[in-house]
Amino acid sequence: MTKLKKQDFVKKYNYSPSTYQRRMSELKNTAIFSAAYERVTGQEVWINTELYDKFLSFKSYNRLRTRKVTPKEFIEKH
């Protein structure tokens, strides 16, 4: 399991501050994948990149589907 600090995560994925905030908000509100975001203290945040990459795959998979799958269904299939 790979975890990165917020600064390293933003650098690795080349996110702007607004994109980072938008993605984290969506991640934290998605069942199962919210575990990827760990707020240790008010100033320290760790992100599990393996789970985050699965979240991006889930998001992409559901993007154009009429019948959306749940995170649990997605993880069971992939």
Distance bins in CASP14 RR format, pairs under 12 A and 6 or more apart:
PFRMAT RR
TARGET T0000
AUTHOR 0000-0000-0000
RMODE 2
METHOD distances of the structure
MODEL  1
1 35 0 0 0 0 0 1 0 0 0 0 0
1 36 0 0 0 0 1 0 0 0 0 0 0
1 38 0 0 0 0 0 1 0 0 0 0 0
1 46 0 0 0 0 0 1 0 0 0 0 0
1 47 0 0 0 0 0 1 0 0 0 0 0
1 48 1 0 1 0 0 0 0 0 0 0 0
1 49 0 0 0 0 1 0 0 0 0 0 0
1 50 1 0 1 0 0 0 0 0 0 0 0
1 51 0 0 0 0 1 0 0 0 0 0 0
1 52 0 0 0 0 0 1 0 0 0 0 0
1 53 0 0 0 0 0 1 0 0 0 0 0
1 54 0 0 0 0 0 1 0 0 0 0 0
2 8 0 0 0 0 0 1 0 0 0 0 0
2 9 0 0 0 0 0 1 0 0 0 0 0
2 12 0 0 0 0 1 0 0 0 0 0 0
2 36 0 0 0 0 0 1 0 0 0 0 0
2 46 0 0 0 0 0 1 0 0 0 0 0
2 47 0 0 0 0 1 0 0 0 0 0 0
2 48 1 0 0 1 0 0 0 0 0 0 0
2 49 1 0 1 0 0 0 0 0 0 0 0
2 50 1 0 1 0 0 0 0 0 0 0 0
2 51 0 0 0 0 1 0 0 0 0 0 0
2 52 0 0 0 0 1 0 0 0 0 0 0
2 53 0 0 0 0 1 0 0 0 0 0 0
3 9 0 0 0 0 1 0 0 0 0 0 0
3 12 0 0 0 0 0 1 0 0 0 0 0
3 35 0 0 0 0 0 1 0 0 0 0 0
3 36 0 0 0 0 1 0 0 0 0 0 0
3 37 0 0 0 0 0 1 0 0 0 0 0
3 38 1 0 0 1 0 0 0 0 0 0 0
3 40 0 0 0 0 0 1 0 0 0 0 0
3 44 0 0 0 0 0 1 0 0 0 0 0
3 45 0 0 0 0 0 1 0 0 0 0 0
3 46 1 0 1 0 0 0 0 0 0 0 0
3 47 1 0 0 1 0 0 0 0 0 0 0
3 48 1 0 1 0 0 0 0 0 0 0 0
3 49 1 0 0 1 0 0 0 0 0 0 0
3 50 0 0 0 0 1 0 0 0 0 0 0
3 51 0 0 0 0 1 0 0 0 0 0 0
3 52 0 0 0 0 1 0 0 0 0 0 0
4 10 0 0 0 0 1 0 0 0 0 0 0
4 11 0 0 0 0 1 0 0 0 0 0 0
4 12 1 0 0 1 0 0 0 0 0 0 0
4 13 0 0 0 0 1 0 0 0 0 0 0
4 15 0 0 0 0 0 1 0 0 0 0 0
4 36 0 0 0 0 0 1 0 0 0 0 0
4 37 0 0 0 0 0 1 0 0 0 0 0
4 38 0 0 0 0 0 1 0 0 0 0 0
4 44 0 0 0 0 0 1 0 0 0 0 0
4 45 0 0 0 0 1 0 0 0 0 0 0
4 46 1 0 0 1 0 0 0 0 0 0 0
4 47 1 0 1 0 0 0 0 0 0 0 0
4 48 0 0 0 0 1 0 0 0 0 0 0
4 49 1 0 1 0 0 0 0 0 0 0 0
4 50 0 0 0 0 0 1 0 0 0 0 0
4 51 0 0 0 0 0 1 0 0 0 0 0
4 52 0 0 0 0 1 0 0 0 0 0 0
4 53 0 0 0 0 0 1 0 0 0 0 0
5 11 0 0 0 0 1 0 0 0 0 0 0
5 12 0 0 0 0 0 1 0 0 0 0 0
5 38 0 0 0 0 0 1 0 0 0 0 0
5 39 0 0 0 0 0 1 0 0 0 0 0
5 40 0 0 0 0 1 0 0 0 0 0 0
5 41 0 0 0 0 0 1 0 0 0 0 0
5 43 0 0 0 0 0 1 0 0 0 0 0
5 44 1 0 0 1 0 0 0 0 0 0 0
5 45 1 0 0 1 0 0 0 0 0 0 0
5 46 1 0 0 1 0 0 0 0 0 0 0
5 47 0 0 0 0 1 0 0 0 0 0 0
5 48 0 0 0 0 0 1 0 0 0 0 0
5 49 0 0 0 0 0 1 0 0 0 0 0
6 12 0 0 0 0 0 1 0 0 0 0 0
6 13 0 0 0 0 0 1 0 0 0 0 0
6 15 0 0 0 0 0 1 0 0 0 0 0
6 17 0 0 0 0 0 1 0 0 0 0 0
6 20 1 0 0 1 0 0 0 0 0 0 0
6 21 0 0 0 0 0 1 0 0 0 0 0
6 23 0 0 0 0 0 1 0 0 0 0 0
6 24 0 0 0 0 1 0 0 0 0 0 0
6 37 0 0 0 0 1 0 0 0 0 0 0
6 38 0 0 0 0 0 1 0 0 0 0 0
6 39 0 0 0 0 1 0 0 0 0 0 0
6 40 0 0 0 0 0 1 0 0 0 0 0
6 41 0 0 0 0 0 1 0 0 0 0 0
6 42 0 0 0 0 0 1 0 0 0 0 0
6 43 0 0 0 0 1 0 0 0 0 0 0
6 44 0 0 0 0 1 0 0 0 0 0 0
6 45 1 0 1 0 0 0 0 0 0 0 0
6 46 1 0 0 1 0 0 0 0 0 0 0
6 47 1 0 0 1 0 0 0 0 0 0 0
6 49 0 0 0 0 0 1 0 0 0 0 0
7 13 0 0 0 0 0 1 0 0 0 0 0
7 15 0 0 0 0 0 1 0 0 0 0 0
7 17 0 0 0 0 0 1 0 0 0 0 0
7 20 0 0 0 0 0 1 0 0 0 0 0
7 43 0 0 0 0 0 1 0 0 0 0 0
7 44 0 0 0 0 0 1 0 0 0 0 0
7 45 0 0 0 0 1 0 0 0 0 0 0
7 46 0 0 0 0 0 1 0 0 0 0 0
7 47 0 0 0 0 0 1 0 0 0 0 0
8 14 0 0 0 0 0 1 0 0 0 0 0
8 15 0 0 0 0 0 1 0 0 0 0 0
8 20 0 0 0 0 0 1 0 0 0 0 0
8 45 0 0 0 0 0 1 0 0 0 0 0
8 46 0 0 0 0 1 0 0 0 0 0 0
8 47 0 0 0 0 1 0 0 0 0 0 0
8 49 0 0 0 0 1 0 0 0 0 0 0
9 15 1 0 0 1 0 0 0 0 0 0 0
9 19 0 0 0 0 0 1 0 0 0 0 0
9 20 1 0 0 1 0 0 0 0 0 0 0
9 23 0 0 0 0 1 0 0 0 0 0 0
9 24 0 0 0 0 1 0 0 0 0 0 0
9 27 0 0 0 0 0 1 0 0 0 0 0
9 36 0 0 0 0 0 1 0 0 0 0 0
9 37 0 0 0 0 0 1 0 0 0 0 0
9 38 0 0 0 0 0 1 0 0 0 0 0
9 45 0 0 0 0 1 0 0 0 0 0 0
9 46 0 0 0 0 1 0 0 0 0 0 0
9 47 1 0 1 0 0 0 0 0 0 0 0
9 48 0 0 0 0 1 0 0 0 0 0 0
9 49 1 0 0 1 0 0 0 0 0 0 0
9 52 1 0 0 1 0 0 0 0 0 0 0
9 53 0 0 0 0 0 1 0 0 0 0 0
10 16 0 0 0 0 1 0 0 0 0 0 0
10 17 1 0 0 1 0 0 0 0 0 0 0
10 18 0 0 0 0 0 1 0 0 0 0 0
10 19 0 0 0 0 1 0 0 0 0 0 0
10 20 1 0 1 0 0 0 0 0 0 0 0
10 21 0 0 0 0 0 1 0 0 0 0 0
10 23 0 0 0 0 0 1 0 0 0 0 0
10 24 0 0 0 0 0 1 0 0 0 0 0
10 45 0 0 0 0 0 1 0 0 0 0 0
10 47 0 0 0 0 1 0 0 0 0 0 0
10 49 0 0 0 0 0 1 0 0 0 0 0
11 20 0 0 0 0 0 1 0 0 0 0 0
11 47 0 0 0 0 0 1 0 0 0 0 0
12 20 0 0 0 0 0 1 0 0 0 0 0
12 47 0 0 0 0 1 0 0 0 0 0 0
12 49 1 0 0 1 0 0 0 0 0 0 0
12 52 0 0 0 0 0 1 0 0 0 0 0
12 53 0 0 0 0 0 1 0 0 0 0 0
13 19 0 0 0 0 1 0 0 0 0 0 0
13 20 0 0 0 0 1 0 0 0 0 0 0
13 23 0 0 0 0 1 0 0 0 0 0 0
13 24 0 0 0 0 0 1 0 0 0 0 0
13 47 0 0 0 0 1 0 0 0 0 0 0
13 49 0 0 0 0 1 0 0 0 0 0 0
13 52 0 0 0 0 1 0 0 0 0 0 0
13 53 0 0 0 0 1 0 0 0 0 0 0
13 55 0 0 0 0 0 1 0 0 0 0 0
13 56 0 0 0 0 1 0 0 0 0 0 0
14 20 0 0 0 0 0 1 0 0 0 0 0
15 21 0 0 0 0 1 0 0 0 0 0 0
15 22 0 0 0 0 1 0 0 0 0 0 0
15 23 1 0 0 1 0 0 0 0 0 0 0
15 24 0 0 0 0 1 0 0 0 0 0 0
15 47 0 0 0 0 0 1 0 0 0 0 0
15 52 0 0 0 0 0 1 0 0 0 0 0
15 56 0 0 0 0 0 1 0 0 0 0 0
16 22 0 0 0 0 1 0 0 0 0 0 0
16 23 0 0 0 0 0 1 0 0 0 0 0
17 23 0 0 0 0 0 1 0 0 0 0 0
17 24 0 0 0 0 0 1 0 0 0 0 0
18 24 0 0 0 0 0 1 0 0 0 0 0
18 25 0 0 0 0 0 1 0 0 0 0 0
19 25 0 0 0 0 0 1 0 0 0 0 0
19 26 0 0 0 0 0 1 0 0 0 0 0
20 26 0 0 0 0 0 1 0 0 0 0 0
20 27 0 0 0 0 0 1 0 0 0 0 0
20 37 0 0 0 0 0 1 0 0 0 0 0
20 45 0 0 0 0 0 1 0 0 0 0 0
20 47 0 0 0 0 1 0 0 0 0 0 0
20 52 0 0 0 0 0 1 0 0 0 0 0
21 27 0 0 0 0 0 1 0 0 0 0 0
21 28 0 0 0 0 0 1 0 0 0 0 0
21 37 0 0 0 0 0 1 0 0 0 0 0
21 45 0 0 0 0 0 1 0 0 0 0 0
22 28 0 0 0 0 0 1 0 0 0 0 0
22 29 0 0 0 0 0 1 0 0 0 0 0
22 59 0 0 0 0 0 1 0 0 0 0 0
23 29 0 0 0 0 0 1 0 0 0 0 0
23 30 0 0 0 0 0 1 0 0 0 0 0
23 33 0 0 0 0 0 1 0 0 0 0 0
23 36 0 0 0 0 0 1 0 0 0 0 0
23 37 0 0 0 0 1 0 0 0 0 0 0
23 47 0 0 0 0 1 0 0 0 0 0 0
23 52 0 0 0 0 1 0 0 0 0 0 0
23 55 0 0 0 0 1 0 0 0 0 0 0
23 56 0 0 0 0 1 0 0 0 0 0 0
23 59 0 0 0 0 1 0 0 0 0 0 0
24 30 0 0 0 0 0 1 0 0 0 0 0
24 33 0 0 0 0 0 1 0 0 0 0 0
24 34 0 0 0 0 1 0 0 0 0 0 0
24 36 0 0 0 0 1 0 0 0 0 0 0
24 37 1 0 0 1 0 0 0 0 0 0 0
24 38 0 0 0 0 0 1 0 0 0 0 0
24 39 0 0 0 0 0 1 0 0 0 0 0
24 45 0 0 0 0 1 0 0 0 0 0 0
24 46 0 0 0 0 0 1 0 0 0 0 0
24 47 0 0 0 0 1 0 0 0 0 0 0
24 52 0 0 0 0 1 0 0 0 0 0 0
24 55 0 0 0 0 0 1 0 0 0 0 0
25 34 0 0 0 0 0 1 0 0 0 0 0
25 37 0 0 0 0 1 0 0 0 0 0 0
26 33 0 0 0 0 1 0 0 0 0 0 0
26 34 0 0 0 0 1 0 0 0 0 0 0
26 36 0 0 0 0 0 1 0 0 0 0 0
26 37 0 0 0 0 0 1 0 0 0 0 0
26 52 0 0 0 0 0 1 0 0 0 0 0
26 55 0 0 0 0 1 0 0 0 0 0 0
26 56 0 0 0 0 0 1 0 0 0 0 0
26 58 0 0 0 0 0 1 0 0 0 0 0
26 59 1 0 0 1 0 0 0 0 0 0 0
26 62 0 0 0 0 0 1 0 0 0 0 0
26 71 0 0 0 0 0 1 0 0 0 0 0
27 33 1 0 1 0 0 0 0 0 0 0 0
27 34 1 0 0 1 0 0 0 0 0 0 0
27 35 0 0 0 0 1 0 0 0 0 0 0
27 36 1 0 0 1 0 0 0 0 0 0 0
27 37 1 0 1 0 0 0 0 0 0 0 0
27 38 0 0 0 0 0 1 0 0 0 0 0
27 45 0 0 0 0 0 1 0 0 0 0 0
27 47 0 0 0 0 1 0 0 0 0 0 0
27 48 0 0 0 0 0 1 0 0 0 0 0
27 49 0 0 0 0 0 1 0 0 0 0 0
27 51 0 0 0 0 1 0 0 0 0 0 0
27 52 1 0 0 1 0 0 0 0 0 0 0
27 53 0 0 0 0 0 1 0 0 0 0 0
27 54 0 0 0 0 0 1 0 0 0 0 0
27 55 1 0 1 0 0 0 0 0 0 0 0
27 56 0 0 0 0 1 0 0 0 0 0 0
27 58 0 0 0 0 0 1 0 0 0 0 0
27 59 0 0 0 0 1 0 0 0 0 0 0
27 71 0 0 0 0 0 1 0 0 0 0 0
28 34 1 0 1 0 0 0 0 0 0 0 0
28 35 0 0 0 0 1 0 0 0 0 0 0
28 36 0 0 0 0 1 0 0 0 0 0 0
28 37 1 0 1 0 0 0 0 0 0 0 0
28 38 0 0 0 0 0 1 0 0 0 0 0
28 39 0 0 0 0 1 0 0 0 0 0 0
28 45 0 0 0 0 0 1 0 0 0 0 0
28 47 0 0 0 0 0 1 0 0 0 0 0
28 52 0 0 0 0 0 1 0 0 0 0 0
28 55 0 0 0 0 0 1 0 0 0 0 0
29 37 0 0 0 0 0 1 0 0 0 0 0
29 55 0 0 0 0 0 1 0 0 0 0 0
29 71 0 0 0 0 0 1 0 0 0 0 0
30 36 0 0 0 0 1 0 0 0 0 0 0
30 37 0 0 0 0 0 1 0 0 0 0 0
30 51 0 0 0 0 0 1 0 0 0 0 0
30 52 0 0 0 0 0 1 0 0 0 0 0
30 54 0 0 0 0 0 1 0 0 0 0 0
30 55 1 0 0 1 0 0 0 0 0 0 0
30 56 0 0 0 0 0 1 0 0 0 0 0
30 58 1 0 0 1 0 0 0 0 0 0 0
30 59 0 0 0 0 1 0 0 0 0 0 0
30 62 0 0 0 0 0 1 0 0 0 0 0
30 68 0 0 0 0 0 1 0 0 0 0 0
30 70 0 0 0 0 1 0 0 0 0 0 0
30 71 1 0 1 0 0 0 0 0 0 0 0
30 72 0 0 0 0 0 1 0 0 0 0 0
30 74 0 0 0 0 0 1 0 0 0 0 0
30 75 0 0 0 0 0 1 0 0 0 0 0
31 55 0 0 0 0 0 1 0 0 0 0 0
31 58 0 0 0 0 0 1 0 0 0 0 0
31 70 1 0 0 1 0 0 0 0 0 0 0
31 71 1 0 1 0 0 0 0 0 0 0 0
31 72 1 0 0 1 0 0 0 0 0 0 0
31 73 0 0 0 0 0 1 0 0 0 0 0
31 74 0 0 0 0 0 1 0 0 0 0 0
31 75 0 0 0 0 0 1 0 0 0 0 0
32 48 0 0 0 0 0 1 0 0 0 0 0
32 51 0 0 0 0 1 0 0 0 0 0 0
32 54 0 0 0 0 1 0 0 0 0 0 0
32 55 0 0 0 0 1 0 0 0 0 0 0
32 58 0 0 0 0 1 0 0 0 0 0 0
32 69 0 0 0 0 0 1 0 0 0 0 0
32 70 0 0 0 0 1 0 0 0 0 0 0
32 71 1 0 1 0 0 0 0 0 0 0 0
32 72 1 0 0 1 0 0 0 0 0 0 0
32 73 0 0 0 0 0 1 0 0 0 0 0
32 74 0 0 0 0 1 0 0 0 0 0 0
32 75 1 0 0 1 0 0 0 0 0 0 0
32 76 0 0 0 0 0 1 0 0 0 0 0
33 47 0 0 0 0 0 1 0 0 0 0 0
33 48 0 0 0 0 1 0 0 0 0 0 0
33 50 0 0 0 0 0 1 0 0 0 0 0
33 51 1 0 0 1 0 0 0 0 0 0 0
33 52 1 0 0 1 0 0 0 0 0 0 0
33 53 0 0 0 0 0 1 0 0 0 0 0
33 54 1 0 0 1 0 0 0 0 0 0 0
33 55 1 0 1 0 0 0 0 0 0 0 0
33 56 0 0 0 0 1 0 0 0 0 0 0
33 57 0 0 0 0 0 1 0 0 0 0 0
33 58 1 0 0 1 0 0 0 0 0 0 0
33 59 0 0 0 0 1 0 0 0 0 0 0
33 70 0 0 0 0 0 1 0 0 0 0 0
33 71 1 0 1 0 0 0 0 0 0 0 0
33 72 0 0 0 0 0 1 0 0 0 0 0
33 74 0 0 0 0 1 0 0 0 0 0 0
33 75 0 0 0 0 1 0 0 0 0 0 0
34 47 0 0 0 0 0 1 0 0 0 0 0
34 48 0 0 0 0 0 1 0 0 0 0 0
34 51 0 0 0 0 1 0 0 0 0 0 0
34 52 0 0 0 0 0 1 0 0 0 0 0
34 55 0 0 0 0 1 0 0 0 0 0 0
34 71 0 0 0 0 1 0 0 0 0 0 0
35 46 0 0 0 0 0 1 0 0 0 0 0
35 47 0 0 0 0 0 1 0 0 0 0 0
35 48 1 0 0 1 0 0 0 0 0 0 0
35 50 0 0 0 0 0 1 0 0 0 0 0
35 51 1 0 0 1 0 0 0 0 0 0 0
35 52 0 0 0 0 0 1 0 0 0 0 0
35 54 0 0 0 0 0 1 0 0 0 0 0
35 55 0 0 0 0 0 1 0 0 0 0 0
35 71 0 0 0 0 0 1 0 0 0 0 0
35 75 0 0 0 0 0 1 0 0 0 0 0
36 45 0 0 0 0 0 1 0 0 0 0 0
36 46 0 0 0 0 1 0 0 0 0 0 0
36 47 1 0 1 0 0 0 0 0 0 0 0
36 48 1 0 1 0 0 0 0 0 0 0 0
36 49 1 0 0 1 0 0 0 0 0 0 0
36 50 0 0 0 0 1 0 0 0 0 0 0
36 51 1 1 0 0 0 0 0 0 0 0 0
36 52 1 0 1 0 0 0 0 0 0 0 0
36 53 0 0 0 0 1 0 0 0 0 0 0
36 54 0 0 0 0 1 0 0 0 0 0 0
36 55 1 0 0 1 0 0 0 0 0 0 0
36 56 0 0 0 0 0 1 0 0 0 0 0
36 58 0 0 0 0 0 1 0 0 0 0 0
36 71 0 0 0 0 0 1 0 0 0 0 0
37 45 1 0 0 1 0 0 0 0 0 0 0
37 46 0 0 0 0 1 0 0 0 0 0 0
37 47 1 0 0 1 0 0 0 0 0 0 0
37 48 1 0 0 1 0 0 0 0 0 0 0
37 49 0 0 0 0 0 1 0 0 0 0 0
37 51 0 0 0 0 1 0 0 0 0 0 0
37 52 0 0 0 0 1 0 0 0 0 0 0
37 55 0 0 0 0 1 0 0 0 0 0 0
38 44 0 0 0 0 1 0 0 0 0 0 0
38 45 1 0 0 1 0 0 0 0 0 0 0
38 46 1 0 1 0 0 0 0 0 0 0 0
38 47 1 0 0 1 0 0 0 0 0 0 0
38 48 1 0 0 1 0 0 0 0 0 0 0
38 49 0 0 0 0 0 1 0 0 0 0 0
38 51 0 0 0 0 0 1 0 0 0 0 0
38 52 0 0 0 0 0 1 0 0 0 0 0
39 45 1 0 1 0 0 0 0 0 0 0 0
39 46 0 0 0 0 1 0 0 0 0 0 0
39 47 0 0 0 0 0 1 0 0 0 0 0
40 46 1 0 0 1 0 0 0 0 0 0 0
40 47 0 0 0 0 0 1 0 0 0 0 0
46 52 0 0 0 0 0 1 0 0 0 0 0
47 53 0 0 0 0 0 1 0 0 0 0 0
47 55 0 0 0 0 0 1 0 0 0 0 0
48 54 0 0 0 0 1 0 0 0 0 0 0
48 55 0 0 0 0 1 0 0 0 0 0 0
49 55 0 0 0 0 0 1 0 0 0 0 0
49 56 0 0 0 0 0 1 0 0 0 0 0
50 56 0 0 0 0 0 1 0 0 0 0 0
50 57 0 0 0 0 0 1 0 0 0 0 0
51 57 0 0 0 0 0 1 0 0 0 0 0
51 58 0 0 0 0 0 1 0 0 0 0 0
51 71 0 0 0 0 0 1 0 0 0 0 0
51 75 0 0 0 0 1 0 0 0 0 0 0
52 58 0 0 0 0 0 1 0 0 0 0 0
52 59 0 0 0 0 0 1 0 0 0 0 0
53 59 0 0 0 0 0 1 0 0 0 0 0
53 60 0 0 0 0 0 1 0 0 0 0 0
53 78 0 0 0 0 0 1 0 0 0 0 0
54 60 0 0 0 0 0 1 0 0 0 0 0
54 61 0 0 0 0 0 1 0 0 0 0 0
54 71 0 0 0 0 1 0 0 0 0 0 0
54 74 0 0 0 0 1 0 0 0 0 0 0
54 75 1 0 0 1 0 0 0 0 0 0 0
54 77 0 0 0 0 0 1 0 0 0 0 0
54 78 1 0 0 1 0 0 0 0 0 0 0
55 61 0 0 0 0 0 1 0 0 0 0 0
55 62 0 0 0 0 0 1 0 0 0 0 0
55 71 0 0 0 0 1 0 0 0 0 0 0
55 74 0 0 0 0 1 0 0 0 0 0 0
55 75 0 0 0 0 0 1 0 0 0 0 0
55 78 0 0 0 0 0 1 0 0 0 0 0
56 62 0 0 0 0 0 1 0 0 0 0 0
56 63 0 0 0 0 0 1 0 0 0 0 0
56 74 0 0 0 0 0 1 0 0 0 0 0
57 63 0 0 0 0 0 1 0 0 0 0 0
57 69 0 0 0 0 0 1 0 0 0 0 0
57 71 0 0 0 0 0 1 0 0 0 0 0
57 74 1 0 0 1 0 0 0 0 0 0 0
57 75 0 0 0 0 1 0 0 0 0 0 0
57 77 0 0 0 0 0 1 0 0 0 0 0
57 78 1 0 0 1 0 0 0 0 0 0 0
58 65 0 0 0 0 0 1 0 0 0 0 0
58 68 0 0 0 0 1 0 0 0 0 0 0
58 69 1 0 0 1 0 0 0 0 0 0 0
58 70 0 0 0 0 1 0 0 0 0 0 0
58 71 1 0 1 0 0 0 0 0 0 0 0
58 72 0 0 0 0 0 1 0 0 0 0 0
58 73 0 0 0 0 1 0 0 0 0 0 0
58 74 1 0 1 0 0 0 0 0 0 0 0
58 75 1 0 0 1 0 0 0 0 0 0 0
58 76 0 0 0 0 0 1 0 0 0 0 0
58 77 0 0 0 0 0 1 0 0 0 0 0
58 78 0 0 0 0 1 0 0 0 0 0 0
59 65 0 0 0 0 0 1 0 0 0 0 0
59 68 0 0 0 0 0 1 0 0 0 0 0
59 69 0 0 0 0 0 1 0 0 0 0 0
59 71 0 0 0 0 1 0 0 0 0 0 0
59 74 0 0 0 0 1 0 0 0 0 0 0
60 69 0 0 0 0 0 1 0 0 0 0 0
60 74 0 0 0 0 0 1 0 0 0 0 0
60 78 0 0 0 0 0 1 0 0 0 0 0
61 67 0 0 0 0 0 1 0 0 0 0 0
61 68 0 0 0 0 1 0 0 0 0 0 0
61 69 1 0 0 1 0 0 0 0 0 0 0
61 70 0 0 0 0 0 1 0 0 0 0 0
61 71 0 0 0 0 0 1 0 0 0 0 0
61 73 0 0 0 0 0 1 0 0 0 0 0
61 74 1 0 0 1 0 0 0 0 0 0 0
61 75 0 0 0 0 0 1 0 0 0 0 0
61 77 0 0 0 0 1 0 0 0 0 0 0
61 78 1 0 0 1 0 0 0 0 0 0 0
62 68 1 0 1 0 0 0 0 0 0 0 0
62 69 1 0 0 1 0 0 0 0 0 0 0
62 70 0 0 0 0 1 0 0 0 0 0 0
62 71 0 0 0 0 1 0 0 0 0 0 0
62 73 0 0 0 0 0 1 0 0 0 0 0
62 74 1 0 0 1 0 0 0 0 0 0 0
62 77 0 0 0 0 0 1 0 0 0 0 0
63 69 0 0 0 0 0 1 0 0 0 0 0
65 73 0 0 0 0 0 1 0 0 0 0 0
65 74 0 0 0 0 0 1 0 0 0 0 0
67 73 0 0 0 0 0 1 0 0 0 0 0
68 74 0 0 0 0 1 0 0 0 0 0 0
69 75 0 0 0 0 1 0 0 0 0 0 0
69 76 0 0 0 0 1 0 0 0 0 0 0
69 77 1 0 0 1 0 0 0 0 0 0 0
69 78 0 0 0 0 1 0 0 0 0 0 0
70 76 0 0 0 0 1 0 0 0 0 0 0
70 77 0 0 0 0 0 1 0 0 0 0 0
71 77 0 0 0 0 0 1 0 0 0 0 0
71 78 0 0 0 0 0 1 0 0 0 0 0
72 78 0 0 0 0 0 1 0 0 0 0 0
END
